[in-house]
Amino acid sequence: MAEADDDDPDAAAALNLKYDDTLMQAAFSEARTALEAGEVPIGCVLVKDNIVVAAAGNDVNRTKNPTAHAEIVCVNKIFEQRTPVEEVSGARNNLVLSHFN
């Protein structure tokens, strides 16, 4: 994400909105993929330092696993990547969920 001028709160707000929209669109994309696969259309992205480190949609029906909700699948992807928990914890992380109709 580009850095905003600290003296211009409007510019900072505009950058944050653009960033938030980008993340929401990524979550919507995961939700669309889930819907196309016959799942409830929920998508999730996990962000660390402004970089998407994992993304997933619901996977309950395909896996026959009632816990395979988008956010759980997303967190499991972090563990599959063997990313240490310390690297994905902290104040600058975001979890973005979307429901797509």
N, CA, C and O atoms as CSV, one atom per row, in Angstrom:
chain,resi,resn,atom,element,x,y,z
A,1,MET,N,N,0.848,-1.167,0.000
A,1,MET,CA,C,0.000,0.000,0.000
A,1,MET,C,C,0.891,1.226,0.000
A,1,MET,O,O,1.887,1.255,0.722
A,2,ALA,N,N,0.564,2.233,-0.785
A,2,ALA,CA,C,1.323,3.470,-0.826
A,2,ALA,C,C,1.190,4.208,0.495
A,2,ALA,O,O,0.181,4.106,1.193
A,3,GLU,N,N,2.222,4.941,0.811
A,3,GLU,CA,C,2.209,5.716,2.051
A,3,GLU,C,C,1.514,7.055,1.810
A,3,GLU,O,O,1.710,7.699,0.780
A,4,ALA,N,N,0.712,7.449,2.769
A,4,ALA,CA,C,0.004,8.725,2.673
A,4,ALA,C,C,0.819,9.809,3.340
A,4,ALA,O,O,1.619,9.538,4.235
A,5,ASP,N,N,0.614,11.026,2.905
A,5,ASP,CA,C,1.226,12.182,3.529
A,5,ASP,C,C,0.564,12.387,4.885
A,5,ASP,O,O,-0.652,12.560,4.960
A,6,ASP,N,N,1.357,12.369,5.965
A,6,ASP,CA,C,0.805,12.510,7.313
A,6,ASP,C,C,0.083,13.832,7.516
A,6,ASP,O,O,-0.755,13.949,8.410
A,7,ASP,N,N,0.394,14.818,6.706
A,7,ASP,CA,C,-0.230,16.134,6.846
A,7,ASP,C,C,-1.564,16.233,6.117
A,7,ASP,O,O,-2.262,17.239,6.247
A,8,ASP,N,N,-1.928,15.218,5.360
A,8,ASP,CA,C,-3.156,15.259,4.577
A,8,ASP,C,C,-4.058,14.090,4.969
A,8,ASP,O,O,-3.975,13.013,4.379
A,9,PRO,N,N,-4.921,14.304,5.968
A,9,PRO,CA,C,-5.783,13.202,6.418
A,9,PRO,C,C,-6.745,12.726,5.335
A,9,PRO,O,O,-7.121,11.554,5.330
A,10,ASP,N,N,-7.152,13.599,4.422
A,10,ASP,CA,C,-8.046,13.177,3.337
A,10,ASP,C,C,-7.343,12.195,2.401
A,10,ASP,O,O,-7.945,11.220,1.951
A,11,ALA,N,N,-6.082,12.454,2.114
A,11,ALA,CA,C,-5.317,11.549,1.257
A,11,ALA,C,C,-5.132,10.203,1.946
A,11,ALA,O,O,-5.227,9.157,1.303
A,12,ALA,N,N,-4.868,10.223,3.248
A,12,ALA,CA,C,-4.713,8.980,4.004
A,12,ALA,C,C,-6.015,8.199,4.010
A,12,ALA,O,O,-6.010,6.979,3.846
A,13,ALA,N,N,-7.113,8.881,4.195
A,13,ALA,CA,C,-8.421,8.213,4.206
A,13,ALA,C,C,-8.721,7.611,2.841
A,13,ALA,O,O,-9.255,6.505,2.757
A,14,ALA,N,N,-8.382,8.324,1.771
A,14,ALA,CA,C,-8.616,7.814,0.419
A,14,ALA,C,C,-7.788,6.555,0.157
A,14,ALA,O,O,-8.278,5.605,-0.454
A,15,LEU,N,N,-6.540,6.547,0.616
A,15,LEU,CA,C,-5.700,5.363,0.454
A,15,LEU,C,C,-6.270,4.186,1.236
A,15,LEU,O,O,-6.298,3.058,0.743
A,16,ASN,N,N,-6.724,4.452,2.454
A,16,ASN,CA,C,-7.297,3.382,3.271
A,16,ASN,C,C,-8.552,2.813,2.629
A,16,ASN,O,O,-8.753,1.598,2.636
A,17,LEU,N,N,-9.408,3.680,2.068
A,17,LEU,CA,C,-10.618,3.206,1.406
A,17,LEU,C,C,-10.281,2.346,0.187
A,17,LEU,O,O,-10.914,1.317,-0.048
A,18,LYS,N,N,-9.284,2.774,-0.585
A,18,LYS,CA,C,-8.878,2.011,-1.760
A,18,LYS,C,C,-8.331,0.651,-1.328
A,18,LYS,O,O,-8.638,-0.371,-1.941
A,19,TYR,N,N,-7.525,0.646,-0.277
A,19,TYR,CA,C,-6.958,-0.589,0.253
A,19,TYR,C,C,-8.071,-1.504,0.769
A,19,TYR,O,O,-8.087,-2.698,0.471
A,20,ASP,N,N,-9.005,-0.936,1.547
A,20,ASP,CA,C,-10.126,-1.722,2.066
A,20,ASP,C,C,-10.950,-2.307,0.925
A,20,ASP,O,O,-11.369,-3.462,0.996
A,21,ASP,N,N,-11.185,-1.527,-0.124
A,21,ASP,CA,C,-11.949,-2.002,-1.270
A,21,ASP,C,C,-11.217,-3.148,-1.966
A,21,ASP,O,O,-11.844,-4.121,-2.384
A,22,THR,N,N,-9.906,-3.038,-2.090
A,22,THR,CA,C,-9.112,-4.095,-2.714
A,22,THR,C,C,-9.229,-5.395,-1.915
A,22,THR,O,O,-9.395,-6.472,-2.488
A,23,LEU,N,N,-9.140,-5.283,-0.601
A,23,LEU,CA,C,-9.260,-6.476,0.243
A,23,LEU,C,C,-10.661,-7.066,0.170
A,23,LEU,O,O,-10.822,-8.285,0.111
A,24,MET,N,N,-11.668,-6.214,0.174
A,24,MET,CA,C,-13.040,-6.710,0.085
A,24,MET,C,C,-13.269,-7.391,-1.259
A,24,MET,O,O,-13.956,-8.410,-1.320
A,25,GLN,N,N,-12.710,-6.850,-2.332
A,25,GLN,CA,C,-12.849,-7.493,-3.643
A,25,GLN,C,C,-12.171,-8.860,-3.651
A,25,GLN,O,O,-12.674,-9.791,-4.281
A,26,ALA,N,N,-11.044,-8.994,-2.967
A,26,ALA,CA,C,-10.379,-10.294,-2.863
A,26,ALA,C,C,-11.263,-11.285,-2.106
A,26,ALA,O,O,-11.363,-12.450,-2.492
A,27,ALA,N,N,-11.903,-10.824,-1.027
A,27,ALA,CA,C,-12.813,-11.683,-0.265
A,27,ALA,C,C,-14.035,-12.047,-1.106
A,27,ALA,O,O,-14.498,-13.186,-1.063
A,28,PHE,N,N,-14.559,-11.086,-1.869
A,28,PHE,CA,C,-15.684,-11.374,-2.770
A,28,PHE,C,C,-15.299,-12.417,-3.814
A,28,PHE,O,O,-16.105,-13.283,-4.154
A,29,SER,N,N,-14.089,-12.341,-4.318
A,29,SER,CA,C,-13.627,-13.318,-5.301
A,29,SER,C,C,-13.637,-14.722,-4.708
A,29,SER,O,O,-14.056,-15.673,-5.367
A,30,GLU,N,N,-13.180,-14.855,-3.473
A,30,GLU,CA,C,-13.217,-16.158,-2.799
A,30,GLU,C,C,-14.663,-16.611,-2.595
A,30,GLU,O,O,-14.968,-17.795,-2.734
A,31,ALA,N,N,-15.545,-15.677,-2.269
A,31,ALA,CA,C,-16.959,-16.010,-2.068
A,31,ALA,C,C,-17.588,-16.480,-3.380
A,31,ALA,O,O,-18.367,-17.434,-3.387
A,32,ARG,N,N,-17.256,-15.817,-4.487
A,32,ARG,CA,C,-17.781,-16.230,-5.795
A,32,ARG,C,C,-17.322,-17.645,-6.143
A,32,ARG,O,O,-18.103,-18.458,-6.636
A,33,THR,N,N,-16.055,-17.926,-5.884
A,33,THR,CA,C,-15.516,-19.259,-6.149
A,33,THR,C,C,-16.245,-20.303,-5.315
A,33,THR,O,O,-16.570,-21.384,-5.807
A,34,ALA,N,N,-16.503,-19.977,-4.049
A,34,ALA,CA,C,-17.240,-20.896,-3.179
A,34,ALA,C,C,-18.651,-21.123,-3.723
A,34,ALA,O,O,-19.127,-22.257,-3.762
A,35,LEU,N,N,-19.310,-20.059,-4.137
A,35,LEU,CA,C,-20.662,-20.176,-4.688
A,35,LEU,C,C,-20.674,-21.069,-5.927
A,35,LEU,O,O,-21.542,-21.931,-6.066
A,36,GLU,N,N,-19.721,-20.865,-6.815
A,36,GLU,CA,C,-19.629,-21.669,-8.036
A,36,GLU,C,C,-19.387,-23.144,-7.724
A,36,GLU,O,O,-19.723,-24.016,-8.525
A,37,ALA,N,N,-18.803,-23.421,-6.553
A,37,ALA,CA,C,-18.539,-24.804,-6.143
A,37,ALA,C,C,-19.688,-25.386,-5.325
A,37,ALA,O,O,-19.580,-26.492,-4.797
A,38,GLY,N,N,-20.799,-24.631,-5.221
A,38,GLY,CA,C,-21.957,-25.123,-4.494
A,38,GLY,C,C,-21.903,-24.900,-2.999
A,38,GLY,O,O,-22.629,-25.544,-2.242
A,39,GLU,N,N,-21.049,-23.996,-2.576
A,39,GLU,CA,C,-20.897,-23.678,-1.158
A,39,GLU,C,C,-21.676,-22.416,-0.813
A,39,GLU,O,O,-22.083,-21.660,-1.696
A,40,VAL,N,N,-21.875,-22.199,0.483
A,40,VAL,CA,C,-22.405,-20.911,0.936
A,40,VAL,C,C,-21.346,-19.865,0.584
A,40,VAL,O,O,-20.174,-20.044,0.914
A,41,PRO,N,N,-21.740,-18.784,-0.078
A,41,PRO,CA,C,-20.760,-17.839,-0.633
A,41,PRO,C,C,-20.138,-16.902,0.402
A,41,PRO,O,O,-20.521,-15.738,0.520
A,42,ILE,N,N,-19.179,-17.434,1.143
A,42,ILE,CA,C,-18.414,-16.638,2.098
A,42,ILE,C,C,-16.958,-16.716,1.684
A,42,ILE,O,O,-16.451,-17.793,1.370
A,43,GLY,N,N,-16.276,-15.560,1.685
A,43,GLY,CA,C,-14.854,-15.512,1.377
A,43,GLY,C,C,-14.100,-14.824,2.491
A,43,GLY,O,O,-14.663,-14.025,3.239
A,44,CYS,N,N,-12.831,-15.137,2.596
A,44,CYS,CA,C,-12.002,-14.588,3.666
A,44,CYS,C,C,-10.598,-14.336,3.123
A,44,CYS,O,O,-10.086,-15.132,2.336
A,45,VAL,N,N,-9.978,-13.243,3.533
A,45,VAL,CA,C,-8.555,-13.012,3.273
A,45,VAL,C,C,-7.895,-12.630,4.586
A,45,VAL,O,O,-8.468,-11.901,5.395
A,46,LEU,N,N,-6.690,-13.127,4.787
A,46,LEU,CA,C,-5.891,-12.788,5.953
A,46,LEU,C,C,-4.721,-11.960,5.462
A,46,LEU,O,O,-4.008,-12.351,4.538
A,47,VAL,N,N,-4.532,-10.797,6.101
A,47,VAL,CA,C,-3.561,-9.821,5.632
A,47,VAL,C,C,-2.514,-9.577,6.704
A,47,VAL,O,O,-2.837,-9.420,7.881
A,48,LYS,N,N,-1.255,-9.547,6.283
A,48,LYS,CA,C,-0.139,-9.219,7.173
A,48,LYS,C,C,0.665,-8.131,6.503
A,48,LYS,O,O,1.125,-8.294,5.373
A,49,ASP,N,N,0.836,-7.021,7.198
A,49,ASP,CA,C,1.614,-5.892,6.666
A,49,ASP,C,C,1.196,-5.528,5.239
A,49,ASP,O,O,2.034,-5.340,4.357
A,50,ASN,N,N,-0.111,-5.435,5.038
A,50,ASN,CA,C,-0.698,-5.014,3.764
A,50,ASN,C,C,-0.521,-6.013,2.628
A,50,ASN,O,O,-0.672,-5.654,1.460
A,51,ILE,N,N,-0.205,-7.255,2.956
A,51,ILE,CA,C,-0.051,-8.306,1.949
A,51,ILE,C,C,-0.992,-9.446,2.305
A,51,ILE,O,O,-1.021,-9.898,3.450
A,52,VAL,N,N,-1.763,-9.911,1.327
A,52,VAL,CA,C,-2.636,-11.061,1.555
A,52,VAL,C,C,-1.746,-12.294,1.707
A,52,VAL,O,O,-1.015,-12.661,0.787
A,53,VAL,N,N,-1.816,-12.926,2.875
A,53,VAL,CA,C,-1.012,-14.118,3.137
A,53,VAL,C,C,-1.820,-15.407,3.007
A,53,VAL,O,O,-1.245,-16.490,2.905
A,54,ALA,N,N,-3.137,-15.296,3.011
A,54,ALA,CA,C,-3.992,-16.463,2.797
A,54,ALA,C,C,-5.374,-15.980,2.383
A,54,ALA,O,O,-5.828,-14.914,2.797
A,55,ALA,N,N,-6.029,-16.784,1.559
A,55,ALA,CA,C,-7.379,-16.483,1.107
A,55,ALA,C,C,-8.116,-17.795,0.923
A,55,ALA,O,O,-7.534,-18.795,0.506
A,56,ALA,N,N,-9.417,-17.782,1.242
A,56,ALA,CA,C,-10.200,-19.010,1.123
A,56,ALA,C,C,-11.682,-18.682,1.098
A,56,ALA,O,O,-12.115,-17.595,1.480
A,57,GLY,N,N,-12.434,-19.652,0.639
A,57,GLY,CA,C,-13.890,-19.590,0.695
A,57,GLY,C,C,-14.403,-20.777,1.479
A,57,GLY,O,O,-13.635,-21.668,1.841
A,58,ASN,N,N,-15.695,-20.792,1.741
A,58,ASN,CA,C,-16.292,-21.939,2.434
A,58,ASN,C,C,-16.001,-23.214,1.658
A,58,ASN,O,O,-15.954,-23.209,0.428
A,59,ASP,N,N,-15.806,-24.309,2.393
A,59,ASP,CA,C,-15.500,-25.598,1.781
A,59,ASP,C,C,-16.202,-26.725,2.533
A,59,ASP,O,O,-15.724,-27.859,2.563
A,60,VAL,N,N,-17.346,-26.396,3.140
A,60,VAL,CA,C,-18.085,-27.338,3.985
A,60,VAL,C,C,-18.660,-28.493,3.173
A,60,VAL,O,O,-18.479,-29.653,3.545
A,61,ASN,N,N,-19.337,-28.204,2.091
A,61,ASN,CA,C,-20.035,-29.243,1.327
A,61,ASN,C,C,-19.067,-30.217,0.660
A,61,ASN,O,O,-19.261,-31.432,0.716
A,62,ARG,N,N,-18.035,-29.684,0.038
A,62,ARG,CA,C,-17.081,-30.549,-0.666
A,62,ARG,C,C,-16.352,-31.465,0.301
A,62,ARG,O,O,-16.175,-32.651,0.022
A,63,THR,N,N,-15.932,-30.929,1.424
A,63,THR,CA,C,-15.140,-31.709,2.380
A,63,THR,C,C,-15.993,-32.505,3.357
A,63,THR,O,O,-15.492,-33.379,4.065
A,64,LYS,N,N,-17.301,-32.192,3.392
A,64,LYS,CA,C,-18.204,-32.809,4.381
A,64,LYS,C,C,-17.706,-32.532,5.803
A,64,LYS,O,O,-17.881,-33.341,6.714
A,65,ASN,N,N,-17.085,-31.371,5.959
A,65,ASN,CA,C,-16.535,-30.954,7.247
A,65,ASN,C,C,-17.283,-29.702,7.694
A,65,ASN,O,O,-17.126,-28.642,7.087
A,66,PRO,N,N,-18.092,-29.809,8.745
A,66,PRO,CA,C,-18.893,-28.653,9.163
A,66,PRO,C,C,-18.071,-27.492,9.714
A,66,PRO,O,O,-18.606,-26.408,9.943
A,67,THR,N,N,-16.777,-27.712,9.929
A,67,THR,CA,C,-15.939,-26.610,10.416
A,67,THR,C,C,-15.171,-25.921,9.294
A,67,THR,O,O,-14.394,-25.006,9.564
A,68,ALA,N,N,-15.366,-26.331,8.050
A,68,ALA,CA,C,-14.593,-25.783,6.931
A,68,ALA,C,C,-15.172,-24.462,6.429
A,68,ALA,O,O,-15.381,-24.268,5.231
A,69,HIS,N,N,-15.422,-23.564,7.374
A,69,HIS,CA,C,-15.866,-22.218,7.025
A,69,HIS,C,C,-14.675,-21.432,6.498
A,69,HIS,O,O,-13.526,-21.766,6.790
A,70,ALA,N,N,-14.944,-20.403,5.733
A,70,ALA,CA,C,-13.891,-19.642,5.056
A,70,ALA,C,C,-12.780,-19.200,5.996
A,70,ALA,O,O,-11.600,-19.335,5.671
A,71,GLU,N,N,-13.150,-18.674,7.158
A,71,GLU,CA,C,-12.117,-18.160,8.059
A,71,GLU,C,C,-11.251,-19.276,8.630
A,71,GLU,O,O,-10.056,-19.080,8.850
A,72,ILE,N,N,-11.842,-20.449,8.874
A,72,ILE,CA,C,-11.073,-21.583,9.380
A,72,ILE,C,C,-10.148,-22.122,8.288
A,72,ILE,O,O,-8.981,-22.419,8.545
A,73,VAL,N,N,-10.674,-22.246,7.073
A,73,VAL,CA,C,-9.863,-22.710,5.949
A,73,VAL,C,C,-8.702,-21.750,5.723
A,73,VAL,O,O,-7.580,-22.181,5.454
A,74,CYS,N,N,-8.963,-20.468,5.829
A,74,CYS,CA,C,-7.928,-19.446,5.638
A,74,CYS,C,C,-6.819,-19.591,6.688
A,74,CYS,O,O,-5.635,-19.572,6.352
A,75,VAL,N,N,-7.202,-19.734,7.936
A,75,VAL,CA,C,-6.209,-19.902,9.004
A,75,VAL,C,C,-5.443,-21.206,8.806
A,75,VAL,O,O,-4.232,-21.250,9.022
A,76,ASN,N,N,-6.138,-22.271,8.398
A,76,ASN,CA,C,-5.448,-23.537,8.142
A,76,ASN,C,C,-4.406,-23.402,7.044
A,76,ASN,O,O,-3.366,-24.059,7.094
A,77,LYS,N,N,-4.670,-22.560,6.053
A,77,LYS,CA,C,-3.683,-22.338,4.991
A,77,LYS,C,C,-2.390,-21.756,5.555
A,77,LYS,O,O,-1.298,-22.074,5.083
A,78,ILE,N,N,-2.521,-20.908,6.561
A,78,ILE,CA,C,-1.316,-20.355,7.202
A,78,ILE,C,C,-0.494,-21.490,7.799
A,78,ILE,O,O,0.726,-21.533,7.638
A,79,PHE,N,N,-1.166,-22.409,8.490
A,79,PHE,CA,C,-0.447,-23.527,9.089
A,79,PHE,C,C,0.144,-24.445,8.032
A,79,PHE,O,O,1.241,-24.971,8.217
A,80,GLU,N,N,-0.567,-24.645,6.922
A,80,GLU,CA,C,-0.043,-25.466,5.829
A,80,GLU,C,C,1.212,-24.848,5.223
A,80,GLU,O,O,2.098,-25.562,4.754
A,81,GLN,N,N,1.282,-23.521,5.234
A,81,GLN,CA,C,2.463,-22.829,4.716
A,81,GLN,C,C,3.611,-22.891,5.712
A,81,GLN,O,O,4.734,-22.480,5.421
A,82,ARG,N,N,3.302,-23.414,6.896
A,82,ARG,CA,C,4.266,-23.488,7.987
A,82,ARG,C,C,4.804,-22.109,8.360
A,82,ARG,O,O,5.973,-21.955,8.713
A,83,THR,N,N,3.937,-21.125,8.275
A,83,THR,CA,C,4.279,-19.770,8.661
A,83,THR,C,C,4.183,-19.671,10.175
A,83,THR,O,O,3.115,-19.922,10.734
A,84,PRO,N,N,5.265,-19.314,10.853
A,84,PRO,CA,C,5.179,-19.201,12.311
A,84,PRO,C,C,4.086,-18.236,12.733
A,84,PRO,O,O,3.878,-17.202,12.099
A,85,VAL,N,N,3.391,-18.580,13.805
A,85,VAL,CA,C,2.293,-17.753,14.302
A,85,VAL,C,C,2.769,-16.339,14.582
A,85,VAL,O,O,2.024,-15.382,14.373
A,86,GLU,N,N,3.995,-16.197,15.051
A,86,GLU,CA,C,4.507,-14.853,15.347
A,86,GLU,C,C,4.494,-13.960,14.109
A,86,GLU,O,O,4.362,-12.741,14.215
A,87,GLU,N,N,4.630,-14.573,12.943
A,87,GLU,CA,C,4.673,-13.788,11.711
A,87,GLU,C,C,3.293,-13.317,11.262
A,87,GLU,O,O,3.194,-12.399,10.449
A,88,VAL,N,N,2.231,-13.927,11.774
A,88,VAL,CA,C,0.894,-13.511,11.360
A,88,VAL,C,C,0.117,-12.869,12.501
A,88,VAL,O,O,-1.076,-12.601,12.360
A,89,SER,N,N,0.764,-12.624,13.609
A,89,SER,CA,C,0.086,-11.955,14.714
A,89,SER,C,C,0.597,-10.524,14.798
A,89,SER,O,O,1.731,-10.245,14.409
A,90,GLY,N,N,-0.222,-9.628,15.295
A,90,GLY,CA,C,0.196,-8.245,15.437
A,90,GLY,C,C,-0.901,-7.282,15.058
A,90,GLY,O,O,-1.929,-7.670,14.503
A,91,ALA,N,N,-0.671,-6.030,15.362
A,91,ALA,CA,C,-1.692,-4.998,15.220
A,91,ALA,C,C,-1.999,-4.658,13.770
A,91,ALA,O,O,-3.066,-4.109,13.496
A,92,ARG,N,N,-1.114,-4.960,12.833
A,92,ARG,CA,C,-1.334,-4.547,11.448
A,92,ARG,C,C,-2.015,-5.623,10.616
A,92,ARG,O,O,-2.050,-5.521,9.389
A,93,ASN,N,N,-2.550,-6.642,11.251
A,93,ASN,CA,C,-3.210,-7.723,10.525
A,93,ASN,C,C,-4.694,-7.435,10.371
A,93,ASN,O,O,-5.296,-6.752,11.200
A,94,ASN,N,N,-5.272,-7.957,9.315
A,94,ASN,CA,C,-6.698,-7.800,9.055
A,94,ASN,C,C,-7.275,-9.139,8.625
A,94,ASN,O,O,-6.643,-9.905,7.898
A,95,LEU,N,N,-8.466,-9.396,9.080
A,95,LEU,CA,C,-9.232,-10.536,8.604
A,95,LEU,C,C,-10.456,-9.949,7.927
A,95,LEU,O,O,-11.252,-9.267,8.574
A,96,VAL,N,N,-10.620,-10.201,6.637
A,96,VAL,CA,C,-11.708,-9.624,5.874
A,96,VAL,C,C,-12.640,-10.752,5.446
A,96,VAL,O,O,-12.223,-11.693,4.771
A,97,LEU,N,N,-13.892,-10.649,5.842
A,97,LEU,CA,C,-14.884,-11.639,5.461
A,97,LEU,C,C,-15.926,-10.998,4.566
A,97,LEU,O,O,-16.254,-9.822,4.726
A,98,SER,N,N,-16.436,-11.756,3.642
A,98,SER,CA,C,-17.499,-11.232,2.789
A,98,SER,C,C,-18.553,-12.303,2.586
A,98,SER,O,O,-18.274,-13.501,2.636
A,99,HIS,N,N,-19.761,-11.843,2.359
A,99,HIS,CA,C,-20.869,-12.711,1.975
A,99,HIS,C,C,-21.306,-12.218,0.610
A,99,HIS,O,O,-21.606,-11.036,0.442
A,100,PHE,N,N,-21.343,-13.101,-0.352
A,100,PHE,CA,C,-21.652,-12.717,-1.720
A,100,PHE,C,C,-23.013,-13.258,-2.118
A,100,PHE,O,O,-23.242,-14.466,-2.045
A,101,ASN,N,N,-23.906,-12.400,-2.532
A,101,ASN,CA,C,-25.217,-12.825,-3.048
A,101,ASN,C,C,-25.333,-12.444,-4.490
A,101,ASN,O,O,-26.358,-12.710,-5.118
